[in-house]
Each structure stands twice: as structure tokens, then as C-alpha cells.
Amino acid sequence: MFGNYLIGLREGLEASLVVCILIAYLVKTGRRDKLPPVWIGVGSAVALSMAFGALLQFGSSQLTFEAQEALGGTLSIISVGLVTWMVFWMRRTARHLKTELHGKLDAAIAMGTTALVVTSFLAVGREGLETSLFIWTAVQATGDGWNPLMGAALGLLTSVVLGWLFYRGALKINLAKFFTWTGAMLVVVAAGVLAYGVHDLQEAGWLPGLQSVAFDISSTIPKDSWYGTLLKGVFNFQPDPTVLQLVVWLLYLVPTLAVFFNLFGGGRAKPAQRPAVKPAA
């Protein structure tokens, strides 16, 4: 549930920040008449995201077991790729997001109403589609439809409240640090989703090694225990992973976190040394 809350919070906060920046810019520049097209684009993006999630759920239920596993595994890997790209992109552009959106909005206003609708639709729709896909894969991974959905809904609700507080100027946080640490946690969550996707593809017969178990600690951490359920819900933890699952999990998690922190946290330039001042003769 926590992993899905984090997804809903982060993706929802991105969308909320985008909407707040667009609306605040239009209000401050005296262009309130341009607000309806923005809201039309936002509403259309939300509706598309919900329809996409429903299509995934309904469409997959009509497939055979092997086809369901193949679809789930494939979409899990795709969702991990999207979330990884989003984590790096948002960490890099968080400080310049406002300026970038203002430029796009000015261009859209110059082009007309349709461009405004499209701009707001694309700005929110990307996060919405990513959220729907990632939450769907989480539901498939845990086998529990309510807790992932509840966690995501609470995260989205929190993001809406935070977005409103940002707009009102009542809340100010360091967005760069926020997206750094939530991004790192999302990488850990994504690693579990990736491992589960590999297991799905093994059950579908697309990948080998289904019977090659790396270790089995089911007696120590039973799947039906409260802590086993908690670990699975947060990290997609499996007490008896296959060798391929474990290898893929490590190959994704370790390099991704290393690049993430070295690229953005450990690459600060050293202050330039001042030239030595020669004593006066």
C-alpha cells in the first residue's frame, strides 16, 4: 500500500504542480478567460487515464492464463522503464519546471484555444497514464485489488491538497530534495515490480528458469503473514524468487541507484581556488 501511495503522491504532485503553475500564470497575467480550455485539457487527461486503467483490467480478464502472465510481465517492464525515465527527468528539471511551462503556455496562447487544451492535456496526461499502468501492475503483483488502489487514491488526494496549498502559497518545500528522495524510493519499488514482471514472463513460458529458485525463506517470512504481506505490498518482495528474478533485480537496482545519486548528488563542483596574492615588494 505504501508503494502505491508513493506512486500516487509523486505522480499526482507532478500533475498538481503543473496545473497550479499554469493557472497561477494565467491569473497573474490577467488571462482568466483562458482558464476553461486548461481545465478541459486537465479533465480530459484524467478521464483518459481512468479509461486506460479500466481497459487494462477488463481486457486482461478476457485472456488465458498464459496470455495474462505475458501481458502483465510485459506491461510491468514497460511501467518500470517509464517510471525510471520519469524519476530522472523530474529530478533534473524540477528547478526549471516553472520557466519551461510558462514558455509552453505562452506559445499555446499565441496559437489559440485548441493549443491550450492540448498543452494542459499532455502536461497532465503523461503522469496519469504512467500512474494507471504502474498501479495496474502493482495490483496484479499483489493479487489484492483494494490495498493498492486505496494507497494510490490516498496519494493522489494528498497531492491535490498539497497542490492547492502550493497555489495558495501556504506551503513551500525544497522540490529538488523531495523528488530526489522519493525518486530513490520509487527506484526500489520499481525493482520489485521488474522482478515480478520477469516472474510473470517465466510463468508464461517466455523466459526460462521458473524452477530455478535462488533461495526460499518462506518459513521465516511466510507469504500470508502480516510482515510478508507488508513487504510484498511495499517492495513486491518474494520469499522464494527464481535465480533470474534475483539477477534482474540486482542488475536494475544497484546501477540505477548508483547513477541516480552520483549523477545528481555526488557531482558537485569544487569551489575554485583563489590565486595566491604575491606580497608587495
N, C-alpha and C positions, 0 to 999 in steps of 0.2 A: 504493500500500500504506500509506503514511504517513497519508493522509487517512482511510482506513478504520480504521487503528489508533487515530487520534484519536477517531473516532466511537465505536468500541468502548470506549475508555478513558473518555471523558466520560460516555456513557450508562451504561456499566457501573458507573462510580464513583458516579453518582447513585443507581442501584439498590442498590449495596452500602452506601452511606451510609444509605439509608432502612432497609434490613434491619438494619444494625448498631444504629441508633437505636432501632428497635422492640424488638429482642432485649435490648439493654442496659437499656432502660426496664423491661421485664418482669422481668428478672433482679434488678435493683436494688430493685424494689418487691415482691419475693417472690411473683411470679406465674408461676413456671416452668411451671405446669400449662397456661398459655395459649400456650406456645410451639408445640405441634403445629399448632394452627389457622393460626398465622402461616406456618409452613413449608409447609403445604398450599397456602396462597394464593400464596406465592412460587413453589413448584413448578408450580402451575397456570399462572401468568403466563409462566414460562419455556417450558412446553410449548406454550402458545398462540402465543407469538412464533415458535417454531421451525415450528409448523404453518402459520402465516401466511406465513413465508418460503418454505416448500415449496409452498404453494398458488400463490403468485405465480410461482414458477419453472415449475411443472408446467402451470398454467393458461395462461401466456403462450406456452408452446411449442406449444400446440394451435391458435394463431391464425395468420391470414395475416400476411404481412409488414407490410402497411399497418396492420392491427389491432394487431400487436405494437408498431409505432412509435408509434401513437396511445396505447396503454396505457402504454408506457414514458415517453413525454413527459408524459402527464397525471400519472402517479404521481411523476415527478421533480419536477414543480411542486408537488404536494401535499407531498412529503417536504421540500422546501425551506421551504415555509410552516411545517410542523411544527417543523423544526429551528430556524428563526428565532425562532418563538414560545418554544421551549424555552430557547434561549440567553438571551433577555431575561428570561424568567421565573426561570430558575435564578440569573442574576446578581442579580436583585432580591431573591430570597428566601433566598439561601444563608445569610445570617447568622441568619435566623429559622426555618430549616427544622426544627431540633430541637424548638423550642417548639410549632410548628404540628403536627408529627407526634404529640407527646405528647398534645395536646388531642384529636386524632382517635382516638388509641388508647384513651384513657380513655372516650370516647363509645362506641367499639366494644365495649369490655369490658362496659360497662353494658348494652349491647343483646344480648350473647350471642356464642356461638361463631361463628355464621354471619357476623355483622358483622365479627369479627376476620379471617376468611378473606377476605371481600370487601375490607376495608381494605388488607391486605397485597397482595392480588391487584391492586388498582387502583394501589397505590403503585409496584409493580414492572412491571406490565403496560404502562403507558404508555411507559416507556423501552424496553421490549422490542419493542413494535410499531413505535415510531419507528426503532429500530435495524435491525429486519428490513427495513423499507421503504427506508431510506436505503442500506443495504448492497446491496439488490437493484438499486436504480437505479445504484449505482456499478459493479456487475458488468456491467450492460447497457451502461454508458457506456464501460468499458474493453475489453469483449469478452474479458476474462480472468477466468474464474471463480475461479481459485486464489488469486492475489495479494490481491484484496480480501477474500476470506473468511479467508485466513491473517492479514492485517493486523487484521481485526476480532476474530478469535479471540485473537490476542496482546493486543489492547487489553482485551478482556473478562477474560482471565486476569490481566493486570496489575491491573485494577480489583478483582478478587476478592482478590488478595494485599494491595493497599492497604486494602481494606475490613477485612480481618482484622487488619491492623496498627493501623488506627484503633480497632477494637474492643478490642484488647489495650492500647491506649494507648501503643504504641511509636512512633507516627508522628503528628506534628502539623504541618500546613501551613496557610497562610492560604488558606482556601477561597474567599474573595472574590476575591483576586488570581488564584487558579488558574482559577476559572470566567470571570474577565474575559479573560485571555489565550487560553485555549482557546476561549472563545466567539468572540473576534475571528478566530482561525484557522479556526474552523468556518464563519464567515460567508464567508470567502474560498473554502473548499471548496464551500459551498452555491452560491456564484455560478457556479462551473464546472458544477455539476450542473444548475442552472437553464438555463444556456446550452445544455447538451447536450439538455435536455428540449425546448427550443424547436426545436432541430435535428430531433429526432425528430418533432415535430408538423409541421415543414416537409416531411419525407420522407413523412409520412402524408397530406399534402395538406390538412391543417387550417389551416396558416399559409402565407402566400406568401413569396417571396423566396429560394427554395432555390438559385437560380442566381446570386444577387447576392452575390458574395464581397467581403468588406471588404478583405482582404489575403491574400496567400499567401506564407508564408515556409517552405514545405515543403523547399526546397533548403537552407535554413540550419538548420532543425530538422526533420529527417526523422522521420516518424511511427514508423518502425521502428528508430530509433537508441535507444541506452540513455537518453540525456537526454530525448529526445522521449517515450519510454515513461514515464520518471520524472515528467515534467511532467504527462502525461496521467493517470497513476495518482494523483498528489497533488492537482492542481488541475483535472483534466479539461480540460487545455489542448489547444486545437486550432489547428494552424498555418494553417488556411485557413477561418476562421469566416465565416458569412454576415453581412451588414450587420445583420440583425435580431438575430442572436445577440450581436454586439458591443454593440449598443444596449441590449439587455435586461441583459447582464452589467454594463454601466456603471451603468444606472439602478437596479439592485439593490445592487451592491457599494458604491458611493460614498455614497449616502444612508444605507444601513444602518449602515456603519461610523461615519459622522459622528454619527448619532443615538446609537449604542451608546456611543461614547466621550464625547460631550458630555453625554449624559444621566447617565452613571454615573461618568465620570472627571473631567469639567471643570466640574461644577456644585457644587463645594464652597462652602459659605457662608463669607464672610469673617468673621473674628472681630470681635465687636462692640467698638467703641471705647469706652474708659472716659471718662466725663465729666471734663472738666478740673476740677481742685481749685482753688478760689479761695484765694489767700493770706489768711492771717488778718489782720484789720485791726489 
